[in-house]
Amino acid sequence: MRRAHRHAGTLGALVCAAVLAGGCAPWQWQKAGVEPAALDEDLQQCQQQASARAYSFALSSAPEVIVTPSGTAGVVRAPHAVPPIDPVLANDLLSSCMRAKGYRLAPVR
């Protein structure tokens, strides 16, 4: 029984290693018949659009809490503050833009 348990651990480690190795493979945007220069241009446009939309969203949802001289708290918009852009949102917006242009994300062969 003890020997079977040791082999199960080894098998589990091998399966985990295989999954991790496959998960680390590079990915790229692909579209049949598209030249690399056109892909680069589309990707750059989508990156700019995604960044702008993510920044706009961050601005619209970035309240600032202040305390007035009388001691009451209030929420105000702070146009001078630069809120951080959510990288997950920016990536989702980029993916959406590229898919709308007919690309798909696939592992590099």
C-alpha positions in Angstrom: 0.0 0.0 0.0 2.8 2.4 0.9 4.5 1.8 -2.5 1.3 2.6 -4.4 1.0 5.9 -2.5 4.5 6.9 -3.5 3.9 6.2 -7.2 0.6 8.1 -7.0 2.6 11.1 -5.7 5.1 10.8 -8.5 2.3 10.5 -11.1 0.6 13.6 -9.7 3.9 15.5 -9.9 4.4 14.5 -13.5 0.8 15.5 -14.4 1.2 18.9 -12.7 4.5 19.4 -14.5 2.9 18.6 -17.9 0.0 20.9 -17.2 2.3 23.8 -16.1 4.6 23.3 -19.1 1.6 23.4 -21.5 0.2 26.5 -19.7 3.4 28.4 -20.2 3.5 28.0 -24.0 3.5 31.4 -25.8 0.3 32.6 -27.4 -0.3 35.0 -30.3 -3.1 36.6 -32.2 -3.8 34.8 -35.5 -6.0 35.5 -38.5 -5.7 33.7 -41.8 -4.1 35.7 -44.6 -3.0 38.6 -42.5 0.5 40.0 -43.0 2.6 40.6 -39.8 2.5 44.4 -40.4 -1.3 44.4 -40.5 -1.4 42.3 -37.3 0.9 44.7 -35.6 -1.2 47.7 -36.7 -4.4 46.1 -35.6 -2.9 45.1 -32.3 -1.5 48.6 -31.7 -5.0 50.1 -32.5 -6.7 47.7 -30.1 -4.1 48.3 -27.3 -4.7 52.1 -27.6 -8.4 51.7 -27.7 -8.4 49.3 -24.7 -6.1 51.6 -22.7 -8.3 54.6 -23.4 -11.5 52.8 -22.5 -10.0 51.3 -19.3 -8.7 54.7 -18.3 -12.1 56.3 -18.9 -13.7 53.6 -16.8 -11.2 54.2 -14.0 -11.9 57.9 -14.1 -15.6 57.4 -13.9 -15.3 55.0 -10.9 -12.6 56.7 -8.9 -14.2 58.7 -6.1 -12.1 60.4 -3.5 -13.3 60.8 0.1 -12.4 64.0 1.9 -13.1 65.3 5.4 -14.3 68.9 5.5 -13.0 71.4 8.1 -16.2 70.9 10.0 -15.4 67.1 10.3 -18.0 65.7 7.9 -16.9 63.3 5.3 -17.8 63.7 1.6 -17.1 62.0 -1.7 -15.9 64.2 -4.5 -14.4 63.6 -7.9 -10.8 64.5 -8.1 -9.9 65.4 -11.7 -6.3 65.8 -10.8 -6.0 62.3 -9.4 -4.8 59.6 -11.9 -6.5 56.3 -10.9 -4.8 53.1 -11.8 -6.1 51.2 -14.8 -7.4 47.7 -14.1 -5.1 45.4 -16.1 -7.7 42.6 -16.3 -10.3 45.0 -17.8 -7.7 46.4 -20.2 -6.8 42.9 -21.3 -10.5 42.0 -21.8 -11.1 45.1 -23.8 -8.0 44.3 -26.0 -9.2 40.7 -26.5 -12.7 41.9 -27.4 -11.3 44.4 -30.0 -9.0 41.8 -31.6 -11.8 39.3 -31.8 -14.1 41.9 -33.4 -11.4 42.3 -36.1 -11.5 38.5 -36.8 -8.4 37.4 -34.8 -8.2 34.5 -32.4 -5.7 33.9 -29.7 -3.8 30.6 -30.3 -0.6 28.9 -29.1 2.5 29.5 -31.2 3.4 26.5 -33.2 
